[in-house]
């Protein structure tokens, strides 16, 4: 099948489209990337998305309009990609949508305890404009099965990066950072011992500080943070966030590390702090929280039982730490992360070096998840999301 995956992440910077040829059996799938394109949101659309994410009193009318507008934008991105790469017909589209709200914990609401997630972007509009069936709204089925609804990329990690002799840790750095640990010998038919969870902020806090302090959308290549020094007291305060003390499985979003957290973070840094020092501290927050997560993971009983780890990385295997996402373009962040994980004996690579374009990875993941749904196969990894069972994810809209 020729499947398009469409992704717009918590950074709200735009849309990635990956077109993938998928073939093979249930436990042994082969994925070939045919095309990938990125489309920036306009400033107005990005601001509307960020406002909807952070609003406490959102207008129902504006949220409804945004849903249909994003559906049209996703369809335009898919059609532009197929036209550019001369792809005559898609068999299927998988669209993650734009997350506006994600609350994994069940909290009291109108007499019940309720968890909730919301990805917007009207799939019926995508199907109508592209003339292909669309799988969307992937996360609720995992939550209905008792999971956190995230992360969902581990299925792709398993399908593409599983290796008979290599231990691999896959680290994605988008707005939020998440990792997947794949013990040697794992494959789609043997997923015991897989560990995956969100590690905390990825680019989210860094980007917000760059916008507030320097009026830039992000710290290009980490050039500003490279001029600064980490404010250790502020970093220590930030790392006291309750999210970092929770045991996996766990997921995070703007609810934990969005506007309100950034306001507190800036206060911890101090009003008179040298601005590049603040950005260096935000960058260190991402790197150090990732390092702490790796240390936590390598002592997980499930990982040890699966033969992936002992007190140190098991030396009979090659151990690779493979990084993807927008964070790979921040050289300062990548240096800090390497400092955090190299003591464990990992070889640090970008996913581009490992055979998968970093920017395309999450879009490829939702192409694969759509393929699974179309064939009535599970898309979640229960050990990653905490679900009680494997679940077929998503809803299908027809043209």
C-alpha positions as CSV (number, residue, x, y, z in Angstrom):
1,X,0.0,0.0,0.0
2,X,1.0,3.6,-0.6
3,X,0.2,5.5,2.6
4,X,0.7,9.1,3.5
5,X,1.4,10.0,7.1
6,X,0.6,13.5,8.3
7,X,2.0,15.0,11.6
8,X,1.8,18.4,13.3
9,X,3.5,18.2,16.7
10,X,3.4,20.1,20.0
11,X,5.9,22.7,18.7
12,X,3.0,23.8,16.4
13,X,5.6,24.9,13.7
14,X,3.9,23.2,10.8
15,X,2.9,20.0,9.0
16,X,5.1,17.0,7.9
17,X,3.9,14.7,5.2
18,X,5.6,11.4,4.6
19,X,4.6,9.0,1.8
20,X,5.5,5.4,2.5
21,X,5.2,2.1,0.7
22,X,4.4,-0.6,3.3
23,X,4.5,-4.3,2.5
24,X,5.0,-7.6,4.3
25,X,3.4,-9.8,6.9
26,X,1.9,-8.8,10.3
27,X,5.1,-9.5,12.2
28,X,7.6,-8.4,9.5
29,X,6.7,-5.2,7.7
30,X,8.9,-3.3,5.3
31,X,8.7,0.4,5.0
32,X,10.1,2.4,2.1
33,X,10.0,6.2,2.3
34,X,8.9,7.6,-1.1
35,X,8.6,11.3,-0.3
36,X,8.7,13.8,2.6
37,X,7.8,17.4,2.7
38,X,7.5,20.0,5.5
39,X,5.0,22.9,5.4
40,X,5.3,25.8,7.8
41,X,2.2,27.1,9.5
42,X,1.6,30.8,8.7
43,X,2.2,33.1,11.6
44,X,-1.6,33.6,12.0
45,X,-2.4,29.8,12.0
46,X,0.4,29.1,14.4
47,X,-0.8,31.8,16.8
48,X,-4.4,30.4,16.6
49,X,-3.1,26.9,17.4
50,X,-1.0,28.1,20.3
51,X,-3.9,30.2,21.6
52,X,-6.3,27.3,21.5
53,X,-3.7,25.1,23.3
54,X,-3.4,27.6,26.2
55,X,-6.8,29.1,26.4
56,X,-8.9,28.6,29.6
57,X,-12.0,30.1,28.0
58,X,-11.8,29.1,24.3
59,X,-14.6,30.1,21.9
60,X,-16.5,27.0,20.7
61,X,-17.0,28.7,17.3
62,X,-13.2,29.4,16.9
63,X,-12.3,25.8,17.9
64,X,-14.8,24.4,15.4
65,X,-13.5,26.7,12.7
66,X,-9.9,25.7,13.5
67,X,-10.8,22.1,13.2
68,X,-12.1,22.5,9.6
69,X,-9.3,24.9,8.7
70,X,-6.6,22.5,9.8
71,X,-8.3,19.7,7.9
72,X,-8.1,21.8,4.7
73,X,-4.4,22.7,5.5
74,X,-3.6,19.0,6.0
75,X,-5.3,18.1,2.7
76,X,-3.4,20.9,0.9
77,X,-0.1,19.6,2.3
78,X,-0.8,16.0,1.1
79,X,-1.9,17.1,-2.3
80,X,1.1,19.3,-2.7
81,X,3.4,16.4,-1.8
82,X,1.8,14.0,-4.2
83,X,2.0,16.6,-7.0
84,X,5.6,17.5,-6.3
85,X,6.7,13.9,-6.3
86,X,4.3,12.8,-9.1
87,X,2.5,10.2,-7.0
88,X,-0.7,9.5,-8.9
89,X,-2.8,7.8,-6.1
90,X,-2.7,7.2,-2.4
91,X,-4.3,4.1,-0.9
92,X,-4.6,5.6,2.6
93,X,-3.8,8.6,4.8
94,X,-3.0,8.6,8.5
95,X,-3.3,12.0,10.1
96,X,-2.4,12.6,13.8
97,X,-4.0,16.0,13.9
98,X,-3.0,18.9,16.1
99,X,-3.1,18.2,19.8
100,X,-4.9,20.9,21.7
101,X,-5.3,19.1,25.0
102,X,-3.9,15.9,26.5
103,X,-4.8,14.8,30.1
104,X,-3.6,11.2,30.7
105,X,-4.6,11.1,34.4
106,X,-8.3,10.5,35.3
107,X,-9.5,13.5,37.3
108,X,-12.9,14.3,38.8
109,X,-15.4,15.8,36.4
110,X,-19.2,16.0,36.8
111,X,-19.3,13.1,39.2
112,X,-16.9,10.8,37.2
113,X,-13.1,10.5,36.9
114,X,-12.2,11.3,33.3
115,X,-9.1,11.3,31.2
116,X,-9.1,13.1,27.9
117,X,-7.2,13.9,24.7
118,X,-8.1,16.1,21.7
119,X,-6.4,16.2,18.3
120,X,-8.1,18.6,16.0
121,X,-8.1,18.7,12.1
122,X,-11.2,17.4,10.4
123,X,-10.5,14.1,8.7
124,X,-13.7,14.2,6.6
125,X,-12.3,17.3,4.9
126,X,-8.9,15.6,4.2
127,X,-10.7,12.6,2.7
128,X,-12.9,14.7,0.5
129,X,-10.0,16.9,-0.7
130,X,-7.6,14.1,-1.4
131,X,-10.0,11.4,-2.5
132,X,-8.4,8.8,-0.1
133,X,-9.6,7.2,3.1
134,X,-8.2,8.8,6.2
135,X,-7.4,7.3,9.6
136,X,-7.4,9.8,12.4
137,X,-8.0,10.3,16.1
138,X,-5.5,7.5,17.1
139,X,-5.1,8.2,20.8
140,X,-8.6,7.7,22.4
141,X,-8.7,4.0,21.7
142,X,-5.5,3.4,23.8
143,X,-7.0,5.6,26.6
144,X,-10.2,3.6,26.5
145,X,-8.1,0.5,27.0
146,X,-6.6,2.0,30.1
147,X,-3.5,3.6,28.6
148,X,-2.2,7.1,28.6
149,X,-2.7,7.6,24.8
150,X,1.1,8.2,24.3
151,X,3.6,7.5,23.1
152,X,2.5,5.9,19.8
153,X,5.7,6.0,17.9
154,X,7.1,2.8,19.5
155,X,5.4,0.6,16.9
156,X,7.5,2.3,14.2
157,X,10.6,2.1,16.4
158,X,10.1,-1.6,16.7
159,X,9.3,-2.2,13.0
160,X,12.2,-0.2,11.6
161,X,14.9,-0.3,14.3
162,X,14.5,-3.7,16.0
163,X,17.7,-5.7,15.6
164,X,18.7,-9.2,16.5
165,X,22.0,-8.2,18.2
166,X,21.7,-4.4,18.9
167,X,20.2,-2.7,21.9
168,X,18.7,0.6,20.6
169,X,17.4,3.6,22.5
170,X,15.3,5.8,20.2
171,X,15.1,9.4,21.4
172,X,12.7,11.8,19.7
173,X,12.9,15.5,20.4
174,X,9.9,17.5,19.2
175,X,8.1,19.9,21.5
176,X,8.1,17.1,24.0
177,X,10.9,14.5,24.2
178,X,10.2,10.8,24.4
179,X,12.3,7.6,24.2
180,X,11.8,4.0,23.3
181,X,14.1,1.2,24.4
182,X,14.2,-1.8,22.1
183,X,16.1,-4.9,23.5
184,X,18.1,-7.1,21.1
185,X,15.9,-9.6,19.3
186,X,12.7,-7.6,19.5
187,X,10.3,-7.5,16.6
188,X,6.6,-6.9,15.9
189,X,5.8,-10.4,17.1
190,X,7.9,-10.1,20.2
191,X,7.4,-6.8,22.0
192,X,8.0,-7.9,25.6
193,X,10.5,-5.7,27.4
194,X,9.8,-2.6,25.2
195,X,9.9,0.5,27.4
196,X,8.7,3.9,26.1
197,X,7.7,7.1,27.7
198,X,7.9,10.9,27.5
199,X,11.0,12.2,29.2
200,X,9.8,15.8,29.5
201,X,10.3,19.0,27.5
202,X,12.0,18.8,24.2
203,X,12.1,22.0,22.2
204,X,9.0,23.5,23.9
205,X,10.7,25.5,26.7
206,X,13.7,26.4,24.6
207,X,11.5,27.8,21.8
208,X,9.3,29.7,24.2
209,X,12.3,31.3,25.8
210,X,13.8,32.2,22.4
211,X,10.5,33.8,21.4
212,X,10.1,35.8,24.7
213,X,13.7,36.9,25.1
214,X,15.0,37.2,21.5
215,X,11.8,37.4,19.4
216,X,12.9,34.4,17.4
217,X,10.8,31.3,16.8
218,X,13.7,29.1,18.0
219,X,17.4,29.1,18.8
220,X,18.8,28.3,15.4
221,X,21.5,25.6,15.7
222,X,21.7,26.4,19.4
223,X,23.8,29.4,18.6
224,X,22.4,31.6,21.4
225,X,22.6,29.0,24.2
226,X,26.2,28.2,23.2
227,X,27.1,31.7,24.4
228,X,25.5,31.2,27.8
229,X,26.2,29.4,31.1
230,X,23.7,27.2,32.8
231,X,22.0,28.8,35.8
232,X,22.3,25.8,38.1
233,X,19.9,26.9,40.8
234,X,17.1,27.5,38.2
235,X,17.9,24.1,36.5
236,X,17.6,22.3,39.9
237,X,14.3,24.1,40.6
238,X,12.9,23.1,37.2
239,X,13.9,19.5,37.7
240,X,11.8,19.3,40.9
241,X,8.7,19.2,38.7
242,X,6.5,16.4,39.7
243,X,6.5,14.9,36.2
244,X,10.1,13.9,36.6
245,X,9.4,11.9,39.7
246,X,6.6,9.8,38.2
247,X,7.2,6.2,37.1
248,X,6.6,5.2,33.4
249,X,4.4,4.9,31.5
250,X,3.8,8.6,31.4
251,X,3.2,11.4,28.8
252,X,3.6,15.1,28.8
253,X,2.5,18.2,26.9
254,X,1.8,21.9,27.2
255,X,-0.3,21.1,30.2
256,X,3.0,20.4,32.1
257,X,5.6,22.5,30.2
258,X,3.7,25.2,28.4
259,X,3.1,28.9,29.1
260,X,2.6,28.7,32.9
261,X,5.8,26.6,33.4
262,X,7.8,28.9,31.2
263,X,6.7,31.9,33.2
264,X,7.8,30.2,36.4
265,X,11.1,29.1,34.8
266,X,11.9,32.7,33.8
267,X,11.3,33.8,37.4
268,X,13.6,31.1,38.7
269,X,16.3,32.3,36.3
270,X,16.0,35.9,37.6
271,X,14.9,39.2,36.0
272,X,18.6,40.3,35.7
273,X,20.0,37.1,34.3
274,X,22.0,37.3,31.1
275,X,19.6,36.2,28.4
276,X,21.8,33.6,26.7
277,X,22.3,32.0,30.2
278,X,18.5,31.5,30.4
279,X,18.5,29.8,27.0
280,X,21.4,27.6,28.0
281,X,19.5,26.6,31.1
282,X,16.4,25.8,29.1
283,X,18.5,23.7,26.8
284,X,20.2,21.9,29.8
285,X,16.7,21.2,31.2
286,X,15.9,19.1,28.1
287,X,19.3,17.4,28.1
288,X,19.5,16.6,31.8
289,X,15.9,15.4,32.0
290,X,16.7,13.0,29.1
291,X,19.8,11.8,31.0
292,X,17.8,11.2,34.1
293,X,15.2,9.3,32.1
294,X,17.8,7.0,30.6
295,X,19.3,6.3,34.0
296,X,15.8,5.5,35.3
297,X,15.1,3.2,32.3
298,X,18.3,1.2,32.5
299,X,17.4,0.1,36.1
300,X,13.8,-0.8,35.1
301,X,13.1,-4.4,36.2
302,X,11.3,-5.0,32.9
303,X,14.3,-4.0,30.9
304,X,16.7,-6.1,33.0
305,X,14.3,-9.1,32.8
306,X,14.2,-8.7,29.0
307,X,18.0,-9.0,28.9
308,X,18.5,-5.4,27.7
309,X,20.3,-4.0,30.6
310,X,22.3,-4.9,33.7
311,X,23.6,-2.3,36.1
312,X,25.5,-1.0,33.0
313,X,24.6,-1.5,29.3
314,X,25.0,-5.2,28.5
315,X,28.4,-5.3,26.8
316,X,27.6,-8.4,24.7
317,X,25.4,-6.1,22.6
318,X,26.2,-3.0,20.5
319,X,24.3,-0.2,22.2
320,X,23.0,2.7,20.0
321,X,21.3,5.9,21.1
322,X,19.5,7.2,18.0
323,X,18.0,10.8,18.1
324,X,15.3,12.2,15.8
325,X,13.1,15.2,15.7
326,X,13.6,18.9,15.4
327,X,16.0,18.9,18.3
328,X,18.7,17.2,16.2
329,X,19.2,20.6,14.5
330,X,20.3,22.2,17.8
331,X,24.0,21.5,18.0
332,X,24.2,22.8,21.6
333,X,21.4,20.5,22.7
334,X,22.9,17.5,20.9
335,X,26.3,18.1,22.7
336,X,24.6,18.3,26.0
337,X,22.7,15.1,25.4
338,X,25.8,13.3,24.3
339,X,27.5,14.3,27.5
340,X,24.5,12.8,29.4
341,X,24.3,9.4,27.7
342,X,27.8,8.6,26.6
343,X,28.9,7.4,30.1
344,X,26.5,4.5,29.6
345,X,28.5,3.3,26.6
346,X,26.0,4.3,23.9
347,X,27.1,5.1,20.3
348,X,25.2,8.4,19.6
349,X,23.6,8.7,16.1
350,X,21.0,10.8,14.4
351,X,18.1,8.8,12.9
352,X,19.3,10.1,9.5
353,X,22.6,8.2,10.1
354,X,20.6,5.1,11.1
355,X,18.6,5.2,7.8
356,X,15.4,7.3,8.6
357,X,15.1,11.1,8.0
358,X,14.8,12.7,11.4
359,X,12.2,15.3,10.3
360,X,10.0,12.6,8.7
361,X,9.9,10.0,11.5
362,X,6.7,10.9,13.2
363,X,4.8,11.3,10.0
364,X,6.1,7.9,8.9
365,X,4.9,6.5,12.3
366,X,1.3,7.6,11.5
367,X,1.4,6.2,8.1
368,X,2.3,2.8,9.7
369,X,-0.4,3.2,12.4
370,X,-3.0,3.9,9.7
371,X,-1.9,0.8,7.8
372,X,-2.4,-1.2,11.0
373,X,-5.8,0.2,11.6
374,X,-6.8,-0.5,8.0
375,X,-5.8,-4.1,8.5
376,X,-7.5,-4.3,11.9
377,X,-4.2,-4.7,13.7
378,X,-3.2,-3.1,17.0
379,X,-1.2,0.1,16.9
380,X,-0.4,0.7,20.5
381,X,2.4,-1.0,22.5
382,X,0.8,-1.6,26.0
383,X,4.1,-1.7,27.8
384,X,4.7,1.8,26.5
385,X,1.3,3.4,27.1
386,X,0.1,1.4,30.1
387,X,-2.9,0.0,28.3
388,X,-4.5,-3.2,29.6
389,X,-4.5,-4.7,26.1
390,X,-3.4,-4.1,22.5
391,X,-5.9,-2.0,20.6
392,X,-6.8,-1.1,17.1
393,X,-6.5,2.7,17.0
394,X,-8.3,5.5,15.1
395,X,-11.4,6.2,13.1
396,X,-11.8,6.0,9.4
397,X,-13.2,8.7,7.2
398,X,-14.1,7.8,3.5
399,X,-14.0,10.2,0.5
